[in-house]
Amino acid sequence: QVQLVESGGGLVQAGGSLRLSCAASGRSFSRYAMGWFRQPPGKEREFVAVSRSGGSLYYADSVKGRFTISRDNAKNMVALQMNSLKPEDTAVYYCAAAGSAAGSKLVMPQEYDYWGQGTQVTVSS
């Protein structure tokens, strides 16, 4: 069992930056692929970024070059640094953990086993 708690959301002006953090409890954090998803108002949850247990990273095209995912296995933490924020980045952001990543692209919510409660990010124009 893995419990995830996000923090760091808030209100920021367009062009600004925010750093989201996700603290994980439970065993074998390093074995999980850790992803970030977001759910804009009135829309479905969408993939943002993933950090696989082997170290590879993958980003949605919409955030590539602006967002950076990182993890600290010693601290059971994963972070999402968001720069050059745009109003369309406004969403509830979720941290998620996937225990079975082999053969999966890990861009779909159903591929993940555990979820945090979400943190609101609002970007004003």
Backbone torsions as a table, in degrees:
resi	resn	phi	psi	omega
1	GLN	NA	135.2	179.5
2	VAL	-125.6	131.5	174.2
3	GLN	-111.2	136.3	-174.9
4	LEU	-123.7	134.9	179.2
5	VAL	-131.9	117.9	179.2
6	GLU	-90.3	155.6	173.7
7	SER	-154.3	164.9	174.1
8	GLY	105.7	-3.3	178.7
9	GLY	-70.5	171.8	178.7
10	GLY	164.7	-165.5	179.9
11	LEU	-104.9	131.0	-179.2
12	VAL	-143.8	151.2	176.6
13	GLN	-79.2	154.4	176.5
14	ALA	-54.7	137.4	-176.9
15	GLY	92.1	-11.4	-179.5
16	GLY	-83.9	-174.1	-176.8
17	SER	-131.7	152.9	171.7
18	LEU	-144.0	152.2	175.2
19	ARG	-123.4	119.3	176.5
20	LEU	-95.5	143.0	176.1
21	SER	-124.5	152.0	178.0
22	CYS	-136.2	117.9	178.5
23	ALA	-98.6	131.4	-178.0
24	ALA	-113.2	139.1	172.3
25	SER	-115.1	154.1	-177.3
26	GLY	118.8	178.4	-174.8
27	ARG	-93.8	158.0	169.2
28	SER	58.0	42.3	-179.8
29	PHE	-55.2	-39.6	-175.2
30	SER	-63.9	-18.0	-178.9
31	ARG	-84.7	-11.0	-177.9
32	TYR	-92.2	142.5	163.7
33	ALA	-79.4	135.0	-177.6
34	MET	-114.4	126.8	-178.2
35	GLY	-123.6	160.6	171.1
36	TRP	-119.5	134.0	174.8
37	PHE	-125.1	166.3	174.5
38	ARG	-143.8	154.1	178.8
39	GLN	-131.2	101.4	177.7
40	PRO	-67.6	160.0	179.8
41	PRO	-56.7	127.2	177.0
42	GLY	73.9	9.0	-178.3
43	LYS	-123.0	170.8	179.2
44	GLU	-80.3	160.4	177.2
45	ARG	-66.0	136.7	-177.2
46	GLU	-130.9	150.8	-179.1
47	PHE	-69.9	141.5	176.3
48	VAL	-117.3	-55.2	-175.8
49	ALA	-162.7	156.8	177.0
50	VAL	-142.3	143.4	172.7
51	SER	-118.6	111.6	-179.5
52	ARG	-77.4	160.7	-178.7
53	SER	-62.4	-29.0	179.8
54	GLY	-80.4	-6.1	175.6
55	GLY	108.8	-12.7	-178.4
56	SER	-72.6	149.6	-177.9
57	LEU	-122.5	150.0	177.8
58	TYR	-148.7	139.3	-176.0
59	TYR	-126.6	151.9	168.9
60	ALA	-68.2	147.3	-178.7
61	ASP	-58.8	-32.8	-175.5
62	SER	-67.6	-19.3	-177.7
63	VAL	-118.1	-6.0	-177.5
64	LYS	-58.1	131.2	-178.8
65	GLY	88.5	-13.1	179.6
66	ARG	-114.8	-34.9	-177.9
67	PHE	-108.2	148.2	176.6
68	THR	-134.6	125.8	175.6
69	ILE	-96.9	141.0	177.2
70	SER	-146.4	158.4	179.9
71	ARG	-139.8	151.1	175.5
72	ASP	-125.8	98.9	-175.8
73	ASN	-66.3	-28.6	179.5
74	ALA	-68.2	-28.9	-178.4
75	LYS	-105.5	1.8	-177.7
76	ASN	54.6	47.6	-176.5
77	MET	-130.0	147.1	169.9
78	VAL	-132.8	141.2	-176.1
79	ALA	-127.4	158.0	174.8
80	LEU	-132.1	107.5	176.3
81	GLN	-87.0	122.4	-176.2
82	MET	-117.8	116.4	179.5
83	ASN	-115.4	164.4	178.0
84	SER	49.2	48.1	-175.3
85	LEU	-65.9	146.2	-179.2
86	LYS	-120.9	156.7	177.6
87	PRO	-55.5	-32.5	179.8
88	GLU	-72.7	-4.5	173.2
89	ASP	-83.8	-6.0	178.7
90	THR	-60.9	125.3	-175.6
91	ALA	-177.6	168.9	164.3
92	VAL	-87.6	126.7	-177.7
93	TYR	-102.1	133.2	-177.5
94	TYR	-120.6	140.9	171.0
95	CYS	-96.6	142.5	-178.9
96	ALA	-143.8	153.5	179.7
97	ALA	-124.5	134.9	178.6
98	ALA	-117.6	123.3	-178.5
99	GLY	-86.6	-26.5	-177.5
100	SER	-118.8	93.5	-174.1
101	ALA	-101.8	-13.3	-174.7
102	ALA	-60.3	126.5	177.5
103	GLY	78.6	1.0	-178.6
104	SER	-106.0	144.9	175.6
105	LYS	-79.3	-21.4	177.0
106	LEU	62.3	37.2	175.7
107	VAL	-110.9	-0.7	-179.2
108	MET	-111.0	138.4	-178.4
109	PRO	-57.0	-34.7	-175.9
110	GLN	-69.7	-9.0	177.8
111	GLU	-83.4	-5.8	-176.3
112	TYR	-105.9	147.7	-173.9
113	ASP	-99.5	-31.4	-174.9
114	TYR	-132.7	147.1	-176.6
115	TRP	-135.8	148.4	170.2
116	GLY	-85.2	-179.5	-175.9
117	GLN	-85.3	-13.6	177.7
118	GLY	96.1	152.2	175.6
119	THR	-137.6	136.6	-174.5
120	GLN	-81.6	132.2	171.9
121	VAL	-120.7	123.4	179.4
122	THR	-123.6	124.8	-179.2
123	VAL	-113.5	117.5	-179.1
124	SER	-92.2	148.4	-178.1
125	SER	-89.1	NA	NA
